[in-house]
Amino acid sequence: MEALDVNAEILNQLAALHAKLDRIDAQVQQISRRQRAIEDLIDEFGPLAKEVYQTLLEELCCVEDDFDLDQVAELARKLLRNTRRFSDMLDMLGSMHDFLADATPLGKDVFVTVVEKLDELERMGAFSYAKELMHVAEHVMEEFSPQDVEQLAHAITDILRTTKSLTQPDVLRMVNTSLEVVRDEQPTPMGVWDMVKALNDPQLRQGLSLSIAMVRQFPAALAQVHAPKTTTDE
């Protein structure tokens, strides 16, 4: 009975040993496959590596006088210290590239729209008007000095106020009515007696009163215009 137990234990140990040998054999085969892959890679890229190395040596010989290994080391240290900055810079370049990719079609549409608008303005004669306005500006610069333009700038408020008064509806209506009378009626010569009789017309007397009131203002206005200007030094 004891012999049977010993045989069973030996068989179990042999089975465990056989399983371990199988696992070792599988690992050896896997290592062998990796070794063959590495050897194949070396065989494939070995000549290329040699060629790159030879080319590098030739290039370094060309720049041997200007090449300093310490400078290369310093450059490498700077690259390592600024890795995050370079990464951020690459992200910015990627974002810019995406923006340009999105904005390029829009830019083309804007360019086409601008060209069409310029063509429309040209057909409307806008550039001809602009050219003539430039001629007007040239004539103004020839005829008026900067001091004249400065005086005009100071007087622009009075000019606008006067223009506003002259463009009131009642003033325009009065001017149009007067022009129609002058254009349509043919006045006959009047003698002194006829003019005296015409003074009995209330509208004529009112008009003469208005004219006299306006004429009375001319001397004071002329005196103000011709009065010497005084300048105060601040």
Secondary structure, DSSP 8 states (H G I E B T S, - for coil): -HHHHHHHHHHHHHHHHHHHHHHHHHHHHHHHHHHHHHHHHHHHHHHHHHHHHHHHHHHHHHTTTT--HHHHHHHHHHHHHTHHHHHHHHHHHHHHHHHHHHHHHHHHHHHHHHHHHHHHHHHHTHHHHHHHHHHHHHHHHHHS-HHHHHHHHHHHHHHHHHHHHHTSHHHHHHHHHHHHHHHH-------HHHHHHHTT-HHHHHHHHHHHHHHHHHHHHHHHHHS-------
